[in-house]
Every structure is written in C-alpha cells, then in structure tokens.
Amino acid sequence: MFRKVLVANRGEIALRVLNACRELGIRTVAVYSEADRTSLHVRFADEAICIGPARAADSYLNVPAVISAAEIADVDAIHPGYGLLSENANFAEVCRASNIKFIGPPPEVTRLMGEKEKARQAMKRAKVPILPGSDGVLATVEEALACAGEVGYPVILKAKAGGGGRGMRIVRSEEELPNHFNAAGTEAANAFGNGELYLEKFIEHGRHIEFQMLADEHGNVASLFERECSIQRRHQKMIEEAPSTQVTPKMREELGRSLCRSLKEIGYQNAGTVEFLMDAEKRLYFIEMNTRIQVEHPVTEAITGVDIVKAQLRIAAGEPLDSILPPRLEIHGHAIECRINAEHPERLTPSAGKVTAFNVPGGNGVRVDTALYSEGMVPPYYDSLIAKLIAYGADRDEAMARMRRALGQFVVEGIETSIPLHQAIFDDEAFRAAKFDTGYLERFLAARARARASA
C-alpha cells in the first residue's frame, strides 16, 4: 500500500479521498489555493502546501505546481478526484515521468476515451450499442448535412474532445444545421482547443443511465451496476439514484458483461463510468465514458457496500479485484443523491459568500459529504457544489421519504442554495412516480415560472 498520497483537488471530494486514505493508514498531502487556505481538506490532511492564487488555472490546474508539491512532499501517488486534472492525460503522463503513481487509468486509455468518436468505435467493436451517427469527425457542413440526412432528424452535434455540454447543439432540421455546426465548432475550439465535431441521432425524451465500473491492473473488470442521472440542467446532473427504475435485471447483466469485455480489451484500469441514453423503448446507447470517480459515486456505494475510493487506492497499489470486492456483487435497497449547490434556487445563478449558519441532517439512512462549515467561505472561483446529500432506504419510497426529511433539516444561511428547488422536485408527482427524462427539469422550472407569473 502507498505510504503517502497527494490529493490534487479541493472541497468535498478532497475530504472524501483524505478520509479513505486515513482508513487505509496512508498519510496525506493537501494542495490548496490562496482562496482555500481555511478549507477543511487543508485542516485535516497530514501536510498542506499552497500551490498558487485563487484562480484554478493558477493553482489546481497548474501541473508544474502540483508536481512540485508532490516532489517536495515525497509522495508515492496522486489522487485527482473529479474535475480539474482528473481526466488530463498529459498530467497522468507527467506523473508517470516523475515516478509518481497516478490513481486512475493509464494516460493512453484516458486519451482514447476522451476522444468521443474513438470511444464510440471502441465500444462498437465490443458490441456495446451506440447511437447511429457519423463514422468519425465531420470536416464540412456538407458532410454534416449528408450524414444527418441518412441518420434522420433530430440529430446532435458533439465536440470530438468535448464534455460538460460545451460544443453540443441539437439540430431539428436541415435549415438549422449550418449555423449550429459553425457555432458548435467555434465553442468547442474555444473550450478545448479542438473544434472538430461528430454527429449522433438525438433521442427525444431520453433517460441518462450510467454504469459504474472497476478494473484492476491484472485484466479483471467488474460492473457495480447502474445509476439514473436524468434530472439535470444544461447537461449538469442535480439528482442521481441507484438502481434505475427502468433497467431490468436482464439488461443489467447483459450490458455489464459487454462493458467488462470492452474495458478489458482497451486495457482500462481503476474506476470509470460508462454513460448511456435510454430511448422510449428502453434501448440503451453508449454516449461517453468518464475516466475518473464520479460526483454521484455514493449512491453506488450505498446499494453495493463497496467503498469506491478505497477500491481506487487499492487497485492503484496493485491489488486484484477479488481481494477488494465481495465474492458476489448484489444490489441492496435504493439510494438517492441531491447535489446541493451554492446558487439561487430559481435563477440558478451562483451565490458565493460567508456561511453564517450550517446544520447538516443525520439519522438512519442519511449521509452528507461536504467540506463546508459554519463561518466558512464559499469562494466565487470554483464549481458551485457545496455538499452531497445521500438518502438510502429499503426501496425507492423509503429513500425518498428520508431525503425529504433530510432536506427539511439541512440549514445553510448566509448564501443561497438549491435546497428549496430540491424540496420542490421531491414534492412533484411526476418525479415521485419516476416519470421523467433529461428534459424534466427544464419543463419543471418553466412550469414554476409560469405559475409565479400568473399568481
């Protein structure tokens, strides 16, 4: 096992990794920006090193600064968490060159799965279903028009090197395509330094389903089943749950086998998530893979009993999966996660500032992952996520009841949060009946806006 690990992240995920390291007897090093000097991950690490000013580009995304901190602290490995440098293949290569273990997949695999069209083809070879679309990138508007004509509208244009909803455009007609093609390409070039696009069939009223995977360094791969992530806005998830109410045991088993075969073929290692869209006929189509731990990993931990972050550490240290996972993986109960964001619950605009009161809920079946505290600061420089609230129950109804209780007991004062919005969603009849898709939240917010306007 590792002697010392540097956590190249901040906030709740940094604290989550520190906790897993401590339970495994690993010493920890936190890195922090000047804005995070009083953060809990700094306080609870064994060592802490400031790596730059508040802006992420000058600190958490500054590869030379992170590597310098790792070398000064003489660490064995770096855990990147999610976001920031977690899917940066160049960073993983620098770690390798510096003789520091990167806790994640090899850089070659990260690069492969980060290029969405190559990832599509890798999954296609393993007989994982993919959406109809272009065979590679589209060089011109004319190529895009021809491909869209074959696939059939609506289609979606996607950035080859994209993520987070940038460089994406839904196209519903031939007339719309040229403008959307140019706009998506420009946005992708600005965001990723690569304006190449590919095209897929767009699924109306689709559901977002993802499978949690683990792979060791000995060629063994396991599926930890699926999560439902359809409650999202602008492609950013807000509520996740496991298992999905729409995935049958047969679908779960068959797709899990295909994914294990695919990840073994490409030499995948460590934790990763394979994301799908489900159409109205409950057919699943691959859309992308995230080569890191996910924000929503706690719901999978709740229904499987597997500590995924500990598993990441143990895999990176060379342990085989059969020494990490139970002999038989099974689903027990149901879990739901709400992402609590520092933002206005109606306008969904960021809300930074000092927290004057902070009370987290507890009780049976409730878990809170956060690095916030009373009198703590929410800086304006980073992602708005301040806490993850997870409720677990014997079934979905019990998990929802516990979540509603917990949301009512979660107190954050001094800033605006998304808690009132989450409460409204959990009171909504369609959500409670699991009748939703990826467009649910936009429709829900529009209906609330109309109701306020007519009041």
HELIX and SHEET records of a PDB file:
HELIX    1   1 GLY A   11  GLU A   23  1                                  13    
HELIX    2   2 GLU A   34  ASP A   36  5                                   3    
HELIX    3   3 LEU A   40  PHE A   44  1                                   5    
HELIX    4   4 ALA A   56  ASP A   58  5                                   3    
HELIX    5   5 VAL A   63  ALA A   73  1                                  11    
HELIX    6   6 ALA A   89  ALA A   97  1                                   9    
HELIX    7   7 PRO A  107  GLY A  114  1                                   8    
HELIX    8   8 LYS A  116  ARG A  125  1                                  10    
HELIX    9   9 VAL A  141  VAL A  151  1                                  11    
HELIX   10  10 LEU A  177  PHE A  192  1                                  16    
HELIX   11  11 PRO A  249  ILE A  266  1                                  18    
HELIX   12  12 HIS A  297  THR A  304  1                                   8    
HELIX   13  13 ILE A  308  ALA A  316  1                                   9    
HELIX   14  14 LEU A  321  SER A  323  5                                   3    
HELIX   15  15 ARG A  396  GLN A  409  1                                  14    
HELIX   16  16 ILE A  419  ASP A  427  1                                   9    
HELIX   17  17 GLU A  429  ARG A  432  1                                   4    
HELIX   18  18 TYR A  440  SER A  454  1                                  15    
SHEET    1   A 5 GLU A  47  GLY A  52  0                                        
SHEET    2   A 5 ARG A  27  SER A  33  1                                        
SHEET    3   A 5 LYS A   4  VAL A   7  1                                        
SHEET    4   A 5 ALA A  77  HIS A  79  1                                        
SHEET    5   A 5 LYS A 101  PHE A 102  1                                        
SHEET    1   B 3 ARG A 169  VAL A 171  0                                        
SHEET    2   B 3 VAL A 155  ALA A 159 -1                                        
SHEET    3   B 3 LEU A 197  LYS A 201 -1                                        
SHEET    1   C 8 LEU A 284  ASN A 290  0                                        
SHEET    2   C 8 ASN A 270  MET A 278 -1                                        
SHEET    3   C 8 ARG A 207  ALA A 215 -1                                        
SHEET    4   C 8 VAL A 221  ARG A 233 -1                                        
SHEET    5   C 8 GLN A 236  ALA A 242 -1                                        
SHEET    6   C 8 HIS A 334  ASN A 341 -1                                        
SHEET    7   C 8 LEU A 385  GLY A 393 -1                                        
SHEET    8   C 8 VAL A 366  THR A 370 -1                                        
SHEET    1   D 2 GLY A 353  LYS A 354  0                                        
SHEET    2   D 2 MET A 377  VAL A 378 -1                                        
SHEET    1   E 2 ALA A 357  ASN A 359  0                                        
SHEET    2   E 2 VAL A 411  GLU A 413 -1                                        
END                                                                             
